[in-house]
Every structure is written in C-alpha cells, then in structure tokens.
C-alpha cells in the first residue's frame, strides 16, 4: 500500500498545478477588471503590476494554510487513509467544477468551492465511519468529526461578504462621486490629491504592514533574525502608535500625490495601478490556500505517516495534523510563478471578464442577461421607495447633488467601461475588505467582494438607470444564484468522490484520473470548436470607425449580412430535410445553430443606436439604409426562429409525419428558396448588383408555389386528409418561407437602388418601399 499512497501524493502534486491554473483563470478578473475596464494603461503594464502583486501576496500567505488542514474537520477523528481520500476528493472535485465554470464564462468563488468540497468529503467519510458495524455511532457524534461551528462561521462570513461588499461599495462611492463628479479632471488638484492619499494610505497599511504581520505570526522570537526581527519591532511600534503612523502615511502620500498632480500627471492612474497591485497581492494572500493548501496538507500527512514507520493507513490516527506547520517560502513562490505564467499566457481569462464589465459599464451596450419578474419587482420597489425618500429633502439640495452626478454628453470611448474614479473606488474598497479578512485568517471570497463592490459602485454611479436596471439586477441575481449553486455542487461532488475512493481505492483512483482527462478533453474540445464556429459570424458585429458614409454602410452591412445569410440558408435547408425525414438529430442541430445566429444578431441589435450615431450629419442616408437592412434581416431571423422551433417541436413530440405530397412540395420549395438565397449571397460576395436582374423572377415562382401549396392544404383539410398538428405546421412553414422571400427581395431592392443612386441621390427617397 506504500506505493498506492505515494502515487496519491504524486497525483495531488500535479492536481495542485492544475488547480492553480484553473483557479487563477477564475479569479484573475477580480483584480484585472477595474484596470481593464477603465483602460488605465496598456494591458502589458496592467499585467506587470498584477504579477508583482501575486508574487508578493503568495509569499505572505502562509498564515492561511490552517483552514485547509483543520478549519473544517478535526483530523484527530480520522485515519491517514481517510484524510488522503478527503484531500484527493476535494482536489478532483474542485478542478472539474472550476474548469466547467471557466469554460462557461461564469465567475464563481474558489473559496466557496474549496470550503464546501472539504465539508462534503469530510461529511461523507465521517458518515461511513459512524454507520459502519464496528462503530455504529449516533448521529450527533458528527459534530466531533466536523467542526460545525467553525464551518458555520466560515460560511456566514463568506456569504455576508455579499451584503457587506455591495453596501460598502454603494455607500462609500456615492460620496466619492459627489466630491469628484463625472468631470473629475477639474477637481484632481484638491479632491483628487486627498482621495488618492486616503486610498494609497489604506492599501499600504492593510496590504504591506498587516500582510507582513500575518506572515510572521507563525514564528517565535528565537526564530526571528535580522530583517525579520526588525520588521516585528517595527510592527509593534505601529501598534502602539497607530494614529501617528497613519498620519505619517497620509502626509507622505499627500505630498507625493500633490507633486504628481503639479507635474500634470493624472494621479488616479497611479491609484488604479497601485490598487491592481494591491488587490492581486490580496488575492494571492487570501486565495492561495484554495489552490495549494490541500496538496500541502496531504504531503504533510504523508510525511507524518511515513516518519511513524508507515503503520497500517486504516488505523493510523492523524491527530498530529492539528499542530502548526509553517509552509516553506519556496513552495509559495513556486505557486506564485505558476499563477503569473497562467495570467500572461491563458486566453481563457478573457472569457470570464465580460460578465462583471457588462453589468457595471457606464456607457451603452448590449445587455447580457434578460429580465425576469423578480428583478422587475425589485426595480419597481426601489423606484417607489426612492420617490418617497427624496421627498424628505429640499429640492435645492437635490438639484445641487444632481449636478455632480450628471454625466458628460460625450461620456467615453467605447472600449472604456467606466472612469478612473470608479476604478479607484472598486480597487480601494475591495483591497481593504479582503485584507481585513486575510489578517483575521477568514477565507473571504475575493470573487464575492470584488464583484459586489463593483455592482455597488455601479449603482452609485447610476449606471443602472431606467433603461438597464432590470437587466443588471437580473444578471446580479443569476450570478449570486450561481455562487450558491457552487456550494451545493462542491459538497455533492466531493462527497460522492470521497465515498468512491474509500470503497474502491486504487480502482477508483485510476477511474477518476481517466475521468478528469476525459472531462478536460470534452470541455476544451467543445469550447474551442464553438469558438471557431462562432468566429466567422462574430468577426465584425460592430462598426469600428468614427463616421459612416453611405459607401461605408454598404460595405459594412454586406460583410455582416454575408455570414448571417449563409447560416440561415443552411438552417432552412436542414429544417426542411429534418421534418421531411423525421430526423430529430438534424432538427436539434438546426435549432442549436440558429440560437447561435440569434445570439450574435443580438449584438447587432444592441449596437443599432450606437452605429446610427456614427453616421455623418451630412449623410443621414447611411443610417437610414442601415436601419432598413437591419429591419429586414431581423424579419428573416424571426421567421427562421419559428421554422426551427416548430419543426423540432413536431418531431420531438412524435406527432404524425407529413404526407407524401406535402414532403414533395416542401422539397420543391426548398430548392427554390436556396436559389433565392444564392442571389443575395452573390450580391454580398461581389458587393454590386450589376449582374443581378431585378426584380428577381425566382421570387414570383416561390410565391406562386406557396400559394398552390396553401390551396392544396385547404382542400386536404376539407377532405379530412390532414390533422390539426399537420395543418398548423405546414401553414407555419409556408407563411414563414413567404416572409423570408419577401424580406430577401426587399434587401436586394435596397442594395439595387443604393448602388445605382450612390453618386446622384442626396436624400433617402430611394429607400421608400
């Protein structure tokens, strides 16, 4: 069995590397989003500051490792084999769970995942031991195995951070915005200097001084020499002269900030970069335990067992694991280096940045989440509450406050999600909250804190206005629901995995390793295949130029329309073939492909107003043309939605198949529709209508064929040849095919008239139908 447990230690080592990677991918957005959203500097500069913070934070994180070893369960009630199975189950479950969330682009909490994986695995093993014939212990003895009070405290602390972070972000940033306003550049000389000094002083105190203090707590006075001893004396002096030290710190940063501002430098840029460094340091200091705490505890357990002469693992008690153990610095630094490499080279980190930035952005853009009745109810309640609350204040005061919250007419560039004032507030508030938790050795969730602080500051900045509030609230609620789901999934997965390992041992280990490899293969294959499939249609959803002329509009709309029409043509073809052959798989694929097209068309829909605003005032015809083409394309999308949905519904519910004559008619119609699609596709490829005969004769053939088939359907109903489901399906297919034909013909007309009137027409008269 020595070889078996040695193998487990090797597996734990490699799993720790994987956990570092998937954990960093999930948590990187916590300290990158504020800097990236405000575009404070180049991405390379932001990454450099983040990397330095991670490296220093990793070195200062050893005090947190106790949570992984004895924070959730009591090791003295478990044998060595139990402990190893618990740790292995936690690592396997944690990696799979985090990678699934990363691939879906959904940020979750690594702290919640780790704590509930530990709880689930320990609970499972404890129940097995208690209910075994040899023990047969009563259920209340579970509290001896599991530290219920400690676990409850950790859980409450984690989930209370949601409320505390949101409230802190909203309340503090309200006053910050009131002092700065959205035209903050004019107030940098005074308010900017004071806020920067407060921000920098707070982050310096909590992240450097307190961080060093928590690191040195594991040492005795005899162990401290040289620089470490000096640091300890320095920290003691700070504790006895707390206010004096803060005054010195504040004065120093005030002077430096004033010098920066006098030289014409935007001091808030330095605050955001320093905050990025600080939050990255807090992340590594607080969350490193989530990634390497379990493997380190496993290695320590193995060493304890081996030094005791390798007795039977099923009978060796692990009470020795309850002692204090200092983690070697080189292990922490090695872990930090792995995280830094992941930060620089992993492309998956970009996949999960969109959720927070989308929900917190100040400018217009697409809404990622749909509204629901609960979010609408919340918004209506707070609108009602706000209307009555503000009646308590004088109108003159409200008008004065409102001036500071009035945004610029030209707010920001499209790629800037929010300004430097909010970015600095996000980082400052988050850093302080996380650092306090690190000092208290509480596994506070950095994801919860940074996300909810960002949502709170967004609320204060009125980014959640009447136009977007229901969507933003719905998005926040869905993210929070996902966090609670993480806890349930982690507990369940780890519990099942631990039980599996306990009973099957080596066979279970082999199976689980293969399972991990298979899951990773499937996840990455699906992720990158979808990425390649969507790349073509996602290529140019927006116009990336300052002004749009008629020529630009023609060119750009053709580029956007071409991939959409190619997808719709294939979807229509597969839907007709699927319903005539009753091929469920073909219809399901057709529906899935359509949903991707619809999702990407939503981007074009959400950018409509933004695009039209880019048209030059002297050439509004460009915006009118874009609006008409958008409208007709939307009609094609809506008709395709009905066709794919109703054909799939018909087959999946095992309704009666179409009659032979109906199938024959649909195949003839399909052939004519494809011919019509080819005409518009030729225009989008050649970017001219010179070789296209207009009006298209194929349109008349299609409309005539549809009319004939509808007449046949009516006669069939009269003679009781067709049932209800059959009739409604055929009517849907024929009517939607007619709408698609008419929309395609109108798009061809738009391009035909635009190309031939581009040099002579100065108004939009040729766009009228």
N, C-alpha and C positions, 0 to 999 in steps of 0.2 A: 504493500500500500504506500510505501515511501515514494515510489515512482509516481503514483497516482496524484498524491498531494503536491509533489514537486511540479508535476505537469499543470496543476491548477494554478500554482504561483506564477508559472511562465505565462499561462493564459491571462491571468489577472494583469500582468505587466503589459502585455500587448493591448488588452482591453482598455487599460488606463490611457494609452496613447490615442486610441480611437475616441475615448470619452473626452479627452482634452480637445480633440479636433471638432467633434460634433457639438460639444458644449460651447466652445469659442464661437463657432458659426452662429449658434443661437443667441449668445449674449453680446456679440460684438456690436450689434445695433444699439445696445444700451448706452455705450459711450461714444459711438460714432455719429448717431443721428442728428444731434444738435449741431455739430460742426459741419456735417454734410448738408443738412437742411438749410443752414444759414450761409453756406458757401464761404466760410470764413477764410479759407486758404485752399491751396491745391490739395488734391487727395493724397499726394505723396507726403506733404507736410503734416497733414492730419494723422496719417499712419505712423509717422515718425514719433510724434508726441504720444500717440496711443501705445506704441511699442515700448517706449521708455517707462510709461506708467505701469504697463503689465509686468515688466521685468522687476521694477522696484516693489510692486504690490505682491508679486509671487514670493519675493524674499521675506516679506513682512507677514506672511500668512500662517506661520506655523502654529500660532495660538488657537486657530480654529479647528485643528485636526481632531480635537477631542470629541466633537459632535459625531464624527463618523465612527469612532471606536466604541463610545459608551454613552452617547447622548440620547439614544432611542431605546436601547435594551441593556440589561445587566449581564455582562459577559460571564459572571460567576455562576450563572444558572445554565450555561451552555457548554458543551464539549467542543473540542477542537474541530471535529468533523462538522458539527452544527454551524460553528462560526464561519468556516470556509465556504460551506454551501450558501449561507446567508450572503456573504460578500460576493460570491460568484453570481448568485441570482440577481443581486442588486445591479452589478455592472452590466450583465447581459440585458436586463430589462431596461435600464437607463439608456444604454446606447441605442437600442432599437426604437424606443419611444422618442428620444430627442431627434434621431435622424428622420423619423417619419414626419415630425412636426417641421423640421427644417426643410424637407422636400416640399411640403405643402405650403411653405412660406408663412407659417403661423408661429409667431414667437411664443415661447412658453417659459416656465420657470425651472431652471436647473436645480434650484434649492428645493422646491416642492417635489420635483421628481426624485431627488436623492433621498429626502426625508421619508417620503411615503413608500419608496422602494424598500428602504431599510425596515420600515414599520411592517410592510406586507410580508417580507421574507421572514423577519423575526417572529411575527404573529403565526405564520404558517408552521414554522419549525416548533415553536412553543406548543401549539395545539397538538401537533403529532406526538410530542414527548408527553404531554399531560394526559392524553387519551390512550396511550399505549397500555397494554395489560400489566406491564411491570410497574408503572407509576399510578395510573388511574387517579389523578389529582382532580380536586374540584375546580370549577371554572374560575372562581375568584382568585386562585393562585396565579392566574395570568398576569396580575399586577406585579408579581415577583419577577417574572421574565421581562415584561415590557414596562418601561418607565412611563406609565400612563400620564402622570402629572407633568413630567418634563416634555413628553411628546405633545401634550395638550398646550403647554406654554409655547413651544416652538410653533405649532400650527396656528395658534391665536396670533402670535407675533407676526407670522408671515402674512396672514390674511388681514390683520389690522393695518398692515402697511398699505393696503389698497386705499382705505379710507383716509389714513393719515397723510399719505403722499398726495392724493388728489386735493385734499383740503389745504395742505401747506402750499402746494403749487398755485392753486387758485387765489388764496388769500394774500400770500406774500407778493405774488406777481402783480396783483391788482394795484398795490401801492407803488410797485416799481414802475409799472406802465404809467400811472398817474403822474409820477415825478418826471419821467422821460418824455412821454407822448410818443407818437409814431414818427414825428420829425425830431428824432433824438439827437441828430448831429449838432443842433444849435445848443444843446444842454450838456454836451460832453465836458466842457471846461469846468463845470461846477458839479452838477448831479452825477455826471459820468465818473469824475475823479472819486467822489465819496462812495458811490456804489461799487466801483472797481476795488477800492481799498477794503471795503467790508467783505466783498466776495473773496478776494485773494487772501485776506487775513483768515477768514473762516476756513477756507480749504487748506491753507498752510497749517493751521493749528490742528485740525482734526486728522488730516491725512499724513502729515510728517511726524509731528510730535506724538500724537496718540498712537499712530502706527508703530513707531519705534518702541513706545511704552508696552504695547501688547506683545511685541516680539521678545522683549527682554524679561517678560514675566516668568517664563519657564526656567530662568537661570537663578542660581543662588549667588550670593555676594562673592563666594570663593571662585565661582566660575567666570566672573567678570574681570577682564583685564584690559588695560589700555583704553582704546576708544570706547568700548562698551561700558566701561566703568564711568568714563566721562559723560556719556550720554545719560546714564542712570542718575548721576548727580545733577545734571542739567535739568532732567525731567522733574526731579524732586524740588529743585529751585522754582520751576514753573508752577508746581502745585501749590507752593507756599506764596507765590507772587503772581497769582493767576491774572488779576486785572492789570497789573503793571506790565506783564508780558504781552497781553492783548493790546494794550495801549502802544507799546513799542512796535508791535507788529503792524498795527493800524497806521501809525505815524510813518513807518518805513514805506509801506505800500502807497500811502497818500503822496508822499514826496516823489516816489518813482512814477506813479500814475500822472502826477502833475507835469513832470518832466516829459513824459511821453506825449501828453496832450499838447504841451507847448511847442513840441517839435512837429506837430501836425499829424501825429500818428493816432489812429483810432484805437484807444485803449481797450475797447470792448473786444477787439480781435484777439488781443493778448489774453484777456479774461477767458474767452471761449477756448483758446488753445490750452491754456493752463488748466481750465476746467476739464477738458478732454483728457489731459494727462492725469488729473486727479481722479476722475471717475474710472478711468482704466485701471488706475492703481487700487481704487476701492473695489472694483470688480475682481481683480486678481486676489486681493487680500481677503475678500469675503467668499468668493465662489470657487477658489481653487480647491477647497475641501470637497466640493461636489464632484470633482474630476479625479483627484488622486488620493483623497482621504481614505476611500475604501481599499484600493490596492495596497497602500502603505500599511493600513491596519491588518490586511491579510498577510503581508510579508512579515510584519511584527509577530503575528500569531504563529506563523510557521517557524520563525526563529525561536520563539518561546517553547514550542513543542519539540523542536529538534534539540535544543540545549538541555531539555529534560530527559534525553535519551530516546526520543521517538517512541513513547509508550503507545498502546492502542488508542487511536484517534477518537474512537467512540466512547472512551472512558476518561480522557484527559480533560480535566476542568480548566477553563480559561479565565479564572479569576485574576491572573497576573496581567491580563489586558486592561484592567481597570486602573493601573498605575499611569503616572505621567511619563510620556515619551516625547523627546524633542526630535523633530524631523530634521535630517541633515540639510544644510543650506544648498548643497549641490543638486539635491533632488528637486528642490523648489525652483532653482534657477533653470534646470533642465526642462521642467514643466513649463516655465515661462517662455523659454526659447521655442518650444513646440507650438505654443499658442501664438507667438509672434509670427512664426512661419505660416501658420494657418491663416492669420489675419491678412497677411500680404498676398498669399497665393490662392486662397479659396475663392472661387467665383460664386459659391452658394450663399455667401454672406449678403450679397446684393439682393438675393431672392426674398429675404425677410425684412428688408428695410422699408418696404413700401407701405406696410400696414400702419405703423406709427406716423410716418410722414404724411400719409394720406389723411389720417384722422386729425392731424394737428396743423395742416398747412393753412396759411392765411389767405393765399390767393385762390382764384377759381380753378376748377379742375374736375376730373371725373370722381364720382363717389364710388368707393369700392364695395360698400355694403348697402343693402336695401333696407327700407324702413319696415317696422312692424308695429302692431297695435300697442305693445308695451312702451316702445320708445316714443311713439306719438303721444301716448298718455302722459309720460314723464315731461315731455316738452310743453304740452298744454298746461300741466300743473304748474310748472315753474314760470311760464308766461303769466298765468293768473296770479301767482304769488308775487312775481316781480312788479306787476302793475299796481298791486295794493301796497307793496313795501315802499316803492318810490314816491307814493303819495304822501308819505310821512316827512319828506324833506322839501325844503323851499325850492321852487323852480329855478331861482337864480343860481343856487349851489349846483343843481343838476346840470344846468347849461355850462357852468364852468368846468365841471368834471368831464362832460361830454366832449369839450374841445380837446382834451388830452387823449381821448380815445377815437378821435376822428382820423381815419386813415388817409394817406395821400391819394390823390386822384390817379397818379401813376405809381402803383404800390411797389412792385418789384419785378425783377426779371422772372421769367417762367420757371427757371431751374432753382430759384430761391424759395424755399418753403415758408420761412419766417425770418425776421430780422435778428440782429445781433443781441438786442436787448432780451428778447425771449430766450435765445440760445444760451446766454449767460445765466439767466434765471434758472433754466432747466438744469444746467450743469451744477450750479452752486447749491441749489436746494437738494438735488439728488445726492451729491457728494457728501453733504453734511449728514443727511439721514442714514446713508449707507455706512458712513464712517462711525457714527454713534453705535450702530448695530455691531460693527466689527469690534469695537472696543469692548462692548458688553458680551462678545462671543455668541451673539444670536445670529443664526443663519437666515438673515433677512434676504428676501428675494430682490436682487438688483433689477430684474425684469419688471416686477410689480412696481417698484419705486420709480424707476426712470419713466416707464410708460405712463403711470398715473400722474406723476408730476407734469409730464408733457401735456397730458389731457387737461390738467388743472390750469396750466398757463394758457393753453389754447382757449379755454372758457373765459378767462380774464381778458384776453385779447379780442374777444368777440369773433373769433374765427368760426364759432358755432352760431351763426346767425340764423334768421328765419328760413334762409334758403337751404341750409345744410344741417341744421341741428338734429333733425330726426334721424338722418343717415349717420351722423357722427355718434350719437347716443347709441344707436343700434349696433354700430361697429364696436364701441367700447364694451357693451354688454356681451357681445359674442366673444370678444377676446377674454373677458373675465370668466365667462362660462367655460371657455377652453382651458383656463387655468384650473378650475375646479375639476374638470374632466381629467386633467393631467394627474391629479392626486388619486382619483378613483382608478384610472388605468394603471398607474405605477404600483399601487397597492395590490391590485389583482394580478398583474403580470409577474411581479416579484414573488408573490405568494405561490402561484402555480409553479413557477420555475424552481423555487426552493424545494417544494414538495417533490417535484420530478427528480431533482438531484439527490434528495435524501433517500429515495427508494431505489433508484436505478444507477446512481453513482457514475461509473465510467461510461456506461452506455448512454446515459443522459448527457454527460459532458460532450461526447462525440456528436450526438444528435444536435445539441444546442449550437455547437460550433458550426456545423453544416447549415443549421437554420439561420444563423447570423449572416453567413456568407451568401446564402440564397436571398435573404431579405434585402441585404445591401445591393445585390446584383439586380433584383427586380425593381427596387426603388430608383437606383441610378439609371437603369435602362428606361424605365417609364419617364423619369424626369428629363433626360436628355433627348429621348425620342419626341416627347411633347414639345420640348424647346425647339428642336429642328423643324417640326411640323408647323409650329406657330410662327417661326422666324419670317417666313415668306409674307404672311399676311400682316405681321406686326411691323414690318420693315419701316413703313412710312405712314403712321396713323395721324401725324400732325404736320403742319407746315412750319418748317424751321427757318423761315425768312422773315424780314422785318415788314415788308409791304408786298401785297399781292396784286399783280396786274391781271388783265384778262388772259394774257398768254401764259402766265404762271399758273393761273387757276386751271386752265385747260390741261396743261401738262401734269400738274399735281393730281387732279382728280382722276385722270386716266391711269396714273401709277397706282392710286389707291383702289380704283374700281376693278382693275385687271385681276388681281388675286381673288377678290371677293366673288366676281363672276365665275371664275374657274372653279371655286369651291361650290358655289350654288349649282352650277351645271352638273357636277359630279353627284351632289346631294340629290338633286332632282332625278337624275338617271338611276341612282341606286334605290331611291324610294319607289319608283315605278317598277323596277325589276324585283325589288323585295316584296311588294304587295302582289304582283302577278305570280311570283313563285312561292309565296308564303315563307320567305326566308327571314326568320327572326333575327339572325345574326347580322345580315346585311342592313336591315332596318335599324337595328340598335347602333351599328357603326355610323349609319347615315345621320341618325339623331345626334350622336355624340360629336360628329364633325360639325354639324350645324350649330350646336351650342358653343363651340369654339369660335365659329364665324360670328355668331351673335355677340359673344363676349368682346371680341375685338372691334366689332362695329359700335359697341357701346363707347369705346374710346373716341371714335369719330363723332358720335352723338354728343358726348360731353365736351368736346372741343369745338363744337359748332360756333358758339358765340365768339370764342376766342379767335377762331380763324377769320370770321367775317370782320372782326375789328381790325384785322391786319390789312384789309383791302384799302387801297389808297382812296382818299376822298374824291379825287378827280375821276376815279374809275369804279364807282359803286357797282357797275355791271358785273364785276368779278365776284363780288359777294352774292349777288342775286343768282348768278349762274351756279355757284357752289351750293346755294340753298336749294335750288331746284333739283340738281343732281343728287344731293343728299336725300331729298324727299322721295324721289323715285327709287333710289337704292333701298331706302327704308321699307317701302312698299314691297319690294322683292323679298327682303328679309322676312317681313311679316307673313307673306304668303308661303314662303318656304317653311316657316315655323309651323303653320297649320298642316302642311302636307306631311312633314316628317313626324309630327306628333300624332296625327290621326291614322296614318298608315301603321305606325308602330302599335298604337292602341288597339287597332282592329285585329292584328295578328297575335299580339301578346295575350289578348282575351279570348283567343280561339273562336272568333266569330266565323261565320260561313264564308268560304272563299268566293272570289268574284267568278262570274260566269265566263265561259269561253269567249263569247263575243265581246264582253267588257275588257277582258285581258288583251284581246286582239286590238281593240280600239285604243287602249292606253299605250300599247307599243307603237302604233302608228303616230299617236300624239307625241310620244316621247321623241321619235325620230324627227318630227317637225320642230319641236322645241329646241332640240340640240342644234339643228340647222340655224334657228334664230339666234341662239346663244353665240354661235360661231361668227355671226355678222358683227355683233357688238364687241366680241373679243378681238376681231380683226381691226376694228377702229382703235381699241385700247393699245394694240400692239404697234400698228402703223402710225398712230397719232394723227390721222387725217381721214377724211371721208371721200376722197377723190374717186376711189374705186367702188364706192358703195352706192348702189342705186336706191334712190328714195322717192316715194315711200316703198318699203320693202314688201315684195309680193308674198313672201312667206307668212307675213302677219295675217293676211286675208285667208290663206289656206288654214292656218291654225284656228282662227275664229270660226271659220266655216265648219271645220271638223268638230270643234267643241259644240257648236250649235246642233249638228247632226247627232252627236252622242247624247246630248241632253234630251233631244226629241226621242231617241231610242229608249232612254231611261224612263221617260214619261210613259211611253207605250208599254214598256215592260212592267211598270207599276200597275197600269190599268189591267193588264192580263195576269197579274199576280205572279210574275216571273221573279221579281226582286223583293227582298225583305227590307225591313226598316234600316238596319245597320248597313246593308249593302247600298241602299239608296243614298243615305247621308254621306257615306264615304266617297261614292262616285261624284256626287254634287260638289263636295269639298275639293276633290282633285281637279275637276273640270273648271270650277269657278276660280280657284287659285291659279291654275295654269293660264286662264284668261287674263287675270290681273298681272301676272308676271310678264306675259306677252305685251300687254298694253304699256307696262312700265318700261320694258326694254325698248319698245318703239319710241316712247317719249324721250328716253335718254338719247337714242340715236338722232331724233329730231333736234334736241338741244345742241348736240355736237355738230350736226349738219349745218344748222343756222349760224352757230358761233364761228365755225371755221370760215364760212363764206362771208360773214359780216364783220370779221375782226378788224379789218382795215378801214371800213367805212362807217359802221354804226357806233354812235356815241351814247346811246341810251339802251334800255333793256327791253325795247319793244319787240325784238325778235324772240324773246323768251316767253311771250304770252302764248297760251295754247288756244 
